[in-house]
Amino acid sequence: MSGTLHVTIAENSRKLPTNAALAAVCTTLLIFLTPPLTAQVSLSTIVDQAQRNSSAVKLAQADLAKANAAFAQTQDVYVPNLVFGSSIGPPSIGFPVGQPSVANATMQSLVFSYAQRQYIQAARSGVAAATLNLKETAEQVALDAATDYMELDTVNREIDKTRQQSSLADHLVEIEAQRTDAGVDATSELLQAKLTSAQIRLKLLHLQTRARTLTSQLATLTGLPGSTILTDHASIPAIPQIRGQDSPISTMAIQSAQAQARSKQLQALGDELNTKIRPLIAFGAQYNRDATSLNNYNLYYGGGNTKFKFKADNFSAGISIQIPIFDVGRRDKARESAADALRATVEAEQAQQQNDVQIATLTGNIRELDATAEISSLKQQIAGEQVKTIQAQLQLGNGQGVEAGSQPQLSPKAEQMARIDESQKMIDALDSGFDLSKARLSLLRALGHMEDWLDQVHPQAPVLTPK
């Protein structure tokens, strides 16, 4: 931070002591010059914020709220409604064609319906499907956020190793330049060292670009500023070494599809019952407060009797019974609902089949990734041992003689190349480890055990309720 800070201390009868003035100057300088601290963000925080900020989760919450409202609607048809109104108008001429009410109230409710029971059960299954879909969506968001976080953590560690590689490569270029000037090595060896250094710098640029991309993705998922996202490797719990045959259970996505299919089947059954000859019983009541001065009801209904008084307060109530005999519209609606139920059932079966295929594919991939990770780990260990051997030979000599056929004494160039190779093997091991972890997480989700791992990530999961 550049600039000039001017501090003026007024001299008057109340001037500060010298020590206090110096303390004030130092405090001000510390405030302006101390860089902002960046704290690590745990995986738990990332998952929590991603679920709260996700538009997919918010849409699933809206679907759940809609399903709850639909379920309440199917039950509330048995609760009488109450509607107030008024239809005041000018006096009628001739035959009284209207009933000018100062106020009126109507009440209606369903009393009995064979189909309504199926509609209530269908709506209840719809709520279950929406609830499971919300959990499945939140789980998918958590998986995406966790995968990006783990990859960012891996990339950051690879960047550190690549920077070490770059320093080693620069030192190798210096050694080769000296050996070339001394005539020990050919110019091609120096060019090869420069090429190695340039390739490592290019790889570092790729890793830094990937890190910025992942940070941007996490910022979009969580709503956190990208500058504040710094991974904490210790916050990532171990991923269990699960196999495809290890106690698979139905995933939330499959359960949601099955509940949705059940809802469609019950809806179709209700529509089918509506086409049968079964009674539908409803209750109704009405009250009117009529205006006797705005019509000629007294004259009309009194038959010329001037003493007849039309009653202003009127009330009626009763039970309505309907029995459908022939209704083409209801029959077509039942056929439509049956087709929707069949489609939902097939989609649920298809989701189960696709999940089985995914489990088999991931199981095979994990076997290969396990072997790859083991090979990368062994290569890293071998490279580490080679570095130790070369360093020992540089310190103590290689123990070879000077006669013909004996190996020449190793140079610092060999050490730098071995250490560069060791760093590369460590980076390869990090890559293999991340690929294996990502595949295991996907298999966990396909087997229905993703929630168990998320409980370790975030013991107190956010409450996902519709707003």
MARMAR-184508 format. One record per residue (C-alpha): residue in three letters; x, y, z. Coordinates in steps of 0.25 Angstrom, whole numbers, padded with zeros to 4 digits, always signed. Layout:
REM MARMAR-184508
ALAXYZ ...
***
This chain:
REM MARMAR-184508
MET+0000+0000+0000 SER+0006+0013-0005 GLY+0004+0027+0000 THR+0007+0037+0010 LEU+0001+0038+0024 HIS+0001+0052+0031 VAL-0001+0052+0045 THR-0002+0066+0052 ILE-0001+0067+0067 ALA-0006+0080+0072 GLU+0002+0087+0082 ASN-0007+0094+0092 SER-0009+0095+0107 ARG-0015+0081+0106 LYS-0005+0074+0097 LEU-0003+0059+0099 PRO+0010+0054+0105 THR+0021+0049+0095 ASN+0019+0034+0098 ALA+0004+0035+0096 ALA+0006+0042+0083 LEU+0015+0032+0078 ALA+0006+0021+0082 ALA-0006+0028+0074 VAL+0003+0029+0062 CYS+0007+0014+0063 THR-0007+0010+0064 THR-0012+0018+0052 LEU+0000+0012+0044 LEU-0004-0002+0048 ILE-0018+0000+0044 PHE-0015+0005+0030 LEU-0003-0005+0027 THR-0008-0018+0033 PRO-0013-0027+0022 PRO-0027-0033+0024 LEU-0027-0047+0030 THR-0033-0058+0021 ALA-0038-0070+0030 GLN-0040-0084+0024 VAL-0054-0088+0021 SER-0058-0102+0025 LEU-0065-0112+0016 SER-0077-0112+0026 THR-0078-0097+0023 ILE-0078-0099+0008 VAL-0088-0110+0008 ASP-0097-0102+0017 GLN-0096-0089+0009 ALA-0098-0097-0004 GLN-0111-0103+0001 ARG-0116-0090+0006 ASN-0112-0082-0007 SER-0116-0093-0017 SER-0127-0089-0027 ALA-0130-0104-0029 VAL-0133-0105-0014 LYS-0142-0093-0014 LEU-0150-0099-0026 ALA-0151-0112-0019 GLN-0156-0105-0006 ALA-0166-0098-0015 ASP-0171-0111-0020 LEU-0172-0116-0006 ALA-0180-0104-0002 LYS-0189-0106-0014 ALA-0191-0121-0011 ASN-0195-0118+0004 ALA-0205-0108-0001 ALA-0211-0118-0011 PHE-0212-0128+0000 ALA-0219-0118+0009 GLN-0228-0115-0002 THR-0233-0129-0004 GLN-0236-0130+0011 ASP-0242-0116+0013 VAL-0254-0119+0003 TYR-0261-0125+0015 VAL-0260-0112+0022 PRO-0272-0103+0019 ASN-0268-0090+0012 LEU-0275-0077+0015 VAL-0276-0066+0005 PHE-0283-0052+0007 GLY-0288-0044-0004 SER-0299-0033-0009 SER-0307-0031-0022 ILE-0314-0018-0020 GLY-0320-0012-0032 PRO-0331-0002-0037 PRO-0345-0007-0036 SER-0350-0017-0046 ILE-0360-0014-0056 GLY-0371-0024-0059 PHE-0368-0038-0055 PRO-0357-0038-0044 VAL-0345-0045-0051 GLY-0336-0043-0039 GLN-0334-0044-0024 PRO-0328-0031-0020 SER-0321-0035-0007 VAL-0315-0025+0003 ALA-0306-0036+0007 ASN-0305-0051+0005 ALA-0297-0062+0010 THR-0295-0076+0004 MET-0289-0089+0010 GLN-0284-0101+0003 SER-0276-0114+0006 LEU-0274-0128+0002 VAL-0281-0139+0010 PHE-0277-0152+0003 SER-0270-0156-0009 TYR-0264-0170-0013 ALA-0253-0163-0021 GLN-0249-0152-0011 ARG-0242-0163-0002 GLN-0233-0166-0014 TYR-0230-0152-0017 ILE-0226-0150-0002 GLN-0217-0162-0002 ALA-0211-0157-0016 ALA-0208-0143-0010 ARG-0202-0150+0002 SER-0192-0158-0007 GLY-0190-0145-0015 VAL-0185-0138-0002 ALA-0176-0150+0001 ALA-0170-0150-0013 ALA-0167-0135-0012 THR-0161-0137+0002 LEU-0152-0147-0004 ASN-0149-0139-0016 LEU-0145-0127-0007 LYS-0135-0136+0001 GLU-0130-0142-0012 THR-0127-0128-0018 ALA-0120-0124-0005 GLU-0112-0136-0006 GLN-0108-0134-0020 VAL-0104-0119-0017 ALA-0096-0124-0005 LEU-0089-0134-0014 ASP-0086-0124-0025 ALA-0080-0114-0014 ALA-0072-0125-0007 THR-0066-0129-0020 ASP-0062-0115-0024 TYR-0057-0112-0010 MET-0048-0125-0010 GLU-0043-0123-0024 LEU-0039-0108-0020 ASP-0032-0114-0008 THR-0025-0124-0017 VAL-0021-0113-0027 ASN-0016-0104-0017 ARG-0007-0115-0011 GLU-0002-0118-0026 ILE+0001-0103-0028 ASP+0010-0103-0015 LYS+0017-0115-0021 THR+0018-0109-0035 ARG+0024-0096-0029 GLN+0035-0105-0022 GLN+0037-0112-0036 SER+0038-0098-0043 SER+0049-0094-0033 LEU+0056-0108-0035 ALA+0055-0106-0050 ASP+0061-0092-0049 HIS+0073-0097-0041 LEU+0075-0108-0051 VAL+0076-0098-0062 GLU+0086-0090-0054 ILE+0094-0103-0052 GLU+0093-0107-0067 ALA+0098-0093-0071 GLN+0110-0094-0062 ARG+0113-0108-0067 THR+0111-0104-0082 ASP+0120-0092-0080 ALA+0131-0101-0074 GLY+0129-0111-0086 VAL+0124-0122-0078 ASP+0110-0123-0084 ALA+0105-0120-0098 THR+0097-0108-0101 SER+0085-0118-0103 GLU+0085-0121-0089 LEU+0084-0107-0085 LEU+0072-0105-0095 GLN+0066-0118-0089 ALA+0066-0112-0075 LYS+0060-0099-0080 LEU+0049-0107-0087 THR+0046-0114-0074 SER+0046-0101-0066 ALA+0036-0095-0077 GLN+0027-0107-0076 ILE+0026-0107-0061 ARG+0022-0092-0062 LEU+0012-0095-0072 LYS+0006-0106-0063 LEU+0006-0096-0052 LEU-0002-0086-0060 HIS-0012-0097-0063 LEU-0013-0101-0049 GLN-0015-0086-0045 THR-0026-0085-0055 ARG-0033-0097-0050 ALA-0032-0092-0036 ARG-0039-0079-0040 THR-0050-0086-0048 LEU-0053-0095-0036 THR-0053-0083-0026 SER-0063-0076-0035 GLN-0072-0088-0036 LEU-0072-0089-0021 ALA-0074-0075-0020 THR-0086-0076-0029 LEU-0091-0088-0021 THR-0090-0082-0007 GLY-0092-0068-0010 LEU-0078-0065-0002 PRO-0068-0056-0008 GLY-0058-0063-0016 SER-0046-0056-0008 THR-0051-0062+0005 ILE-0051-0077+0000 LEU-0038-0084+0006 THR-0039-0099+0007 ASP-0037-0106+0020 HIS-0032-0120+0017 ALA-0034-0125+0031 SER-0049-0122+0030 ILE-0051-0133+0019 PRO-0055-0146+0026 ALA-0050-0159+0021 ILE-0058-0166+0010 PRO-0062-0180+0013 GLN-0056-0191+0004 ILE-0070-0196+0000 ARG-0073-0206-0011 GLY-0084-0208-0021 GLN-0089-0220-0014 ASP-0089-0214+0000 SER-0103-0212+0005 PRO-0109-0204-0006 ILE-0122-0197-0002 SER-0132-0189-0010 THR-0128-0175-0013 MET-0136-0163-0010 ALA-0138-0160-0025 ILE-0143-0174-0027 GLN-0152-0173-0015 SER-0157-0160-0020 ALA-0160-0165-0033 GLN-0168-0177-0027 ALA-0176-0168-0018 GLN-0179-0159-0030 ALA-0184-0172-0038 ARG-0192-0176-0026 SER-0199-0162-0026 LYS-0202-0163-0041 GLN-0208-0177-0039 LEU-0217-0172-0028 GLN-0221-0160-0036 ALA-0225-0169-0047 LEU-0233-0178-0038 GLY-0241-0166-0033 ASP-0244-0161-0047 GLU-0248-0176-0050 LEU-0258-0176-0039 ASN-0264-0163-0043 THR-0269-0170-0056 LYS-0276-0181-0048 ILE-0290-0180-0043 ARG-0287-0175-0029 PRO-0294-0164-0022 LEU-0287-0151-0018 ILE-0293-0144-0006 ALA-0291-0129-0003 PHE-0297-0119+0007 GLY-0302-0105+0004 ALA-0308-0094+0011 GLN-0312-0080+0008 TYR-0317-0067+0015 ASN-0322-0054+0008 ARG-0325-0041+0014 ASP-0334-0035+0002 ALA-0338-0021+0000 THR-0354-0020+0000 SER-0354-0006-0005 LEU-0346-0008-0018 ASN-0355-0018-0025 ASN-0370-0021-0027 TYR-0370-0035-0020 ASN-0381-0030-0010 LEU-0390-0027-0022 TYR-0386-0039-0030 TYR-0387-0050-0020 GLY-0398-0043-0012 GLY-0408-0044-0024 GLY-0412-0030-0022 ASN-0413-0031-0007 THR-0407-0019-0001 LYS-0406-0025+0013 PHE-0396-0036+0008 LYS-0382-0033+0012 PHE-0371-0040+0006 LYS-0361-0045+0016 ALA-0347-0039+0016 ASP-0340-0050+0023 ASN-0339-0063+0016 PHE-0331-0076+0019 SER-0330-0089+0012 ALA-0321-0102+0014 GLY-0321-0116+0009 ILE-0313-0128+0004 SER-0310-0130-0011 ILE-0308-0144-0017 GLN-0302-0146-0030 ILE-0301-0159-0038 PRO-0294-0159-0051 ILE-0301-0168-0061 PHE-0293-0164-0074 ASP-0282-0154-0075 VAL-0272-0154-0086 GLY-0263-0143-0081 ARG-0261-0151-0068 ARG-0258-0164-0076 ASP-0247-0156-0084 LYS-0241-0150-0072 ALA-0240-0164-0065 ARG-0233-0169-0078 GLU-0223-0157-0077 SER-0220-0160-0063 ALA-0217-0175-0065 ALA-0207-0171-0076 ASP-0200-0161-0066 ALA-0200-0172-0056 LEU-0194-0182-0066 ARG-0183-0172-0070 ALA-0179-0169-0056 THR-0178-0184-0052 VAL-0169-0187-0064 GLU-0161-0175-0061 ALA-0159-0180-0046 GLU-0155-0194-0052 GLN-0145-0187-0062 ALA-0139-0179-0050 GLN-0136-0192-0043 GLN-0130-0198-0055 GLN-0121-0186-0058 ASN-0116-0186-0043 ASP-0113-0201-0044 VAL-0105-0198-0057 GLN-0098-0187-0050 ILE-0094-0195-0038 ALA-0088-0206-0047 THR-0080-0195-0055 LEU-0075-0188-0043 THR-0071-0201-0036 GLY-0062-0205-0048 ASN-0056-0191-0049 ILE-0053-0191-0034 ARG-0045-0204-0036 GLU-0037-0198-0047 LEU-0035-0185-0039 ASP-0031-0193-0027 ALA-0020-0199-0035 THR-0016-0186-0041 ALA-0015-0179-0027 GLU-0006-0191-0022 ILE+0003-0190-0034 SER+0004-0175-0032 SER+0007-0177-0017 LEU+0018-0187-0020 LYS+0024-0178-0031 GLN+0025-0167-0021 GLN+0031-0175-0011 ILE+0042-0180-0021 ALA+0045-0166-0025 GLY+0047-0162-0011 GLU+0056-0173-0008 GLN+0064-0170-0021 VAL+0066-0155-0016 LYS+0071-0161-0003 THR+0081-0170-0010 ILE+0086-0159-0019 GLN+0088-0149-0007 ALA+0095-0160+0000 GLN+0104-0163-0012 LEU+0107-0148-0014 GLN+0111-0147+0001 LEU+0119-0160+0002 GLY+0123-0163-0013 ASN+0117-0174-0021 GLY+0128-0184-0017 GLN+0132-0187-0031 GLY+0146-0186-0036 VAL+0153-0178-0047 GLU+0156-0190-0056 ALA+0150-0192-0069 GLY+0135-0197-0068 SER+0132-0191-0055 GLN+0121-0181-0053 PRO+0124-0166-0052 GLN+0122-0158-0039 LEU+0108-0152-0038 SER+0106-0137-0040 PRO+0096-0127-0033 LYS+0089-0128-0047 ALA+0085-0142-0044 GLU+0079-0138-0030 GLN+0071-0127-0036 MET+0065-0136-0047 ALA+0062-0147-0036 ARG+0055-0136-0027 ILE+0047-0131-0039 ASP+0043-0145-0042 GLU+0039-0148-0028 SER+0030-0135-0028 GLN+0023-0140-0041 LYS+0021-0153-0035 MET+0014-0146-0022 ILE+0005-0138-0032 ASP+0001-0151-0039 ALA-0002-0157-0026 LEU-0011-0145-0022 ASP-0018-0146-0035 SER-0021-0161-0034 GLY-0025-0159-0020 PHE-0035-0149-0024 ASP-0041-0157-0035 LEU-0043-0169-0026 SER-0050-0160-0015 LYS-0059-0154-0026 ALA-0063-0168-0031 ARG-0065-0173-0017 LEU-0074-0161-0013 SER-0082-0164-0026 LEU-0084-0179-0022 LEU-0088-0175-0008 ARG-0099-0167-0014 ALA-0103-0178-0024 LEU-0104-0187-0012 GLY-0112-0178-0004 HIS-0102-0176+0007 MET-0098-0161+0003 GLU-0105-0156+0015 ASP-0097-0164+0025 TRP-0084-0157+0020 LEU-0091-0143+0020 ASP-0094-0145+0034 GLN-0079-0146+0037 VAL-0077-0133+0029 HIS-0088-0125+0035 PRO-0094-0132+0048 GLN-0105-0121+0049 ALA-0110-0121+0035 PRO-0118-0108+0031 VAL-0133-0109+0032 LEU-0139-0109+0018 THR-0153-0105+0019 PRO-0162-0097+0009 LYS-0162-0082+0011 
***
